[in-house]
Amino acid sequence: MRYFIIGDEDAVLGFGLVGVAGAVVQTQTQAQEAFSTSLEQSDIGIVIITERVADLIRPQVDRFIFTRNFPLIVEIPDRQGPLSGKPGIREMVNQAIGIKL
């Protein structure tokens, strides 16, 4: 099982340093193509996508998240930080397990 990152150049470069393949995207069309390509590869188990890129193709990402459970889609902030209104990882974990960390 492999990881795959879709995001800006900094995110893809950073993950690439630890051996994670990825696609640098700047437009909605590039994001759609990279997302579709990653889902077609059966050996990819986790797709990491930056929040800003995910927002470019939000309907496609949400449709996949709510209808399939593999691969796992993980949204992360990019170098500009988290999008406003998005809960951080700590808040999501606290909400999921009901215990404040």
C-alpha positions in Angstrom: 0.0 0.0 0.0 1.3 3.4 -1.0 0.6 7.0 -0.1 0.0 9.7 -2.8 0.1 13.5 -2.2 -1.8 16.1 -4.3 -1.0 19.7 -3.6 1.1 22.7 -4.2 4.8 22.4 -5.0 6.0 22.7 -1.4 3.7 20.0 -0.1 4.6 17.5 -2.9 8.3 18.3 -2.5 8.1 17.8 1.3 6.4 14.5 1.1 8.6 13.5 -1.8 11.6 13.8 0.6 10.3 10.8 2.5 9.4 8.8 -0.5 5.8 9.7 -1.1 4.9 10.1 -4.8 2.6 13.0 -5.8 1.3 15.5 -8.2 1.8 19.2 -8.2 -1.5 21.0 -9.2 -2.4 24.6 -9.7 -5.7 24.4 -11.5 -9.0 22.7 -11.1 -8.4 20.6 -14.2 -5.0 19.4 -12.9 -6.6 18.6 -9.6 -9.4 16.6 -11.1 -6.9 14.6 -13.3 -4.5 13.9 -10.4 -7.4 12.9 -8.1 -8.9 10.6 -10.7 -5.5 9.1 -11.5 -4.7 8.4 -7.9 -8.0 6.6 -7.4 -7.4 4.4 -10.4 -4.2 3.0 -8.9 -5.1 -0.1 -6.8 -1.9 0.0 -4.8 -2.6 3.5 -3.3 -4.2 3.2 0.1 -4.0 6.8 1.3 -4.4 10.0 -0.8 -3.2 13.1 1.0 -4.6 16.3 -0.5 -4.1 19.9 0.6 -7.3 21.7 1.7 -7.0 24.4 -1.0 -6.6 21.9 -3.7 -9.5 19.8 -2.3 -11.7 22.9 -2.4 -11.0 23.3 -6.1 -12.7 19.9 -6.6 -14.9 19.8 -3.5 -17.9 18.0 -5.1 -15.6 15.2 -6.5 -13.8 14.8 -3.2 -16.9 14.8 -1.1 -18.7 12.4 -3.4 -15.8 9.9 -3.1 -15.5 10.3 0.7 -19.2 9.7 1.3 -19.6 6.7 -1.1 -16.3 4.7 -0.7 -14.0 3.8 2.1 -10.8 3.0 0.2 -8.5 4.6 -0.4 -8.5 6.9 2.7 -8.6 10.6 1.7 -6.8 12.9 4.2 -7.0 16.7 3.8 -4.1 18.7 5.2 -3.3 22.4 5.4 -0.7 23.7 3.0 2.2 26.1 3.8 -0.3 29.0 4.1 -1.9 27.3 7.0 -5.4 25.9 7.6 -8.4 27.4 5.8 -10.6 29.5 8.1 -13.6 27.6 9.5 -11.8 24.2 9.1 -11.3 22.4 12.4 -7.7 21.4 13.2 -6.6 17.8 13.7 -6.7 18.1 17.5 -10.3 19.4 17.4 -11.4 16.6 15.0 -9.8 13.9 17.3 -11.4 15.4 20.4 -14.8 15.4 18.7 -14.3 11.9 17.4 -13.3 10.2 20.6 -15.1 12.6 23.0 -12.0 13.2 25.1 -10.1 16.5 25.1 -6.4 16.0 24.4 
